[in-house]
Every structure is written in C-alpha cells, then in structure tokens.
Amino acid sequence: MAKVSRILDRLYEFDSVRQLKDWLRPVKHFFFGKNDIYYVLDRIRQARGGTDGMRTVLDIGAAVGDKTLTFLNALPEATVYSFEP
C-alpha cells in the first residue's frame, strides 16, 4: 500500500493530473449522481456473480472520509484503506 501511496503522491505533483481529476468529478456526478458508490458496488457484485463478498476496498482520494463510511456500512466484511494524496 505504501507503494501505491507514493505513486499517487507523485502523480498529484502534476497540475494536469489534478486538473483531470477536477474535470472528471462533475462529469461522474452528472452520470451517476453523488451517491454513485451504490451503483458501483452493484455493478461489481453483478460482474462477480454475487458469489463472494468484497474483502478489500481502496478509497483513493478519500478527502474527509464520507465515502469511506459508506464502504464500511455497505461492506462490513471488507477492510477499507483510505488515502488522500
């Protein structure tokens, strides 16, 4: 996990990466809504056939942790790792 964090730290040094993230966020919210996490969880479950629970979640760009709490509530069996570059 430390390696992932270092990579993200390095990427966020570039203005273009930060600008891309800032541009994509409203587009994502337009298509999926601000509560898109439930849509994503459903899609993952469908793709996996709903057989196994999700054991690990990486919340990259966790900000204040509101989605982290959503993950913890929706996936009580999972370990959630949250990062904010």
Secondary structure, 3 states (H helix, E strand, C coil): CHHHHHHHHHHCCCHHHHHHHHHHHHHHHHHHCCCHHHHHHHHHHHHCCCCCCCCEEEEECCCCCHHHHHHHHHCCCCEEEEECC
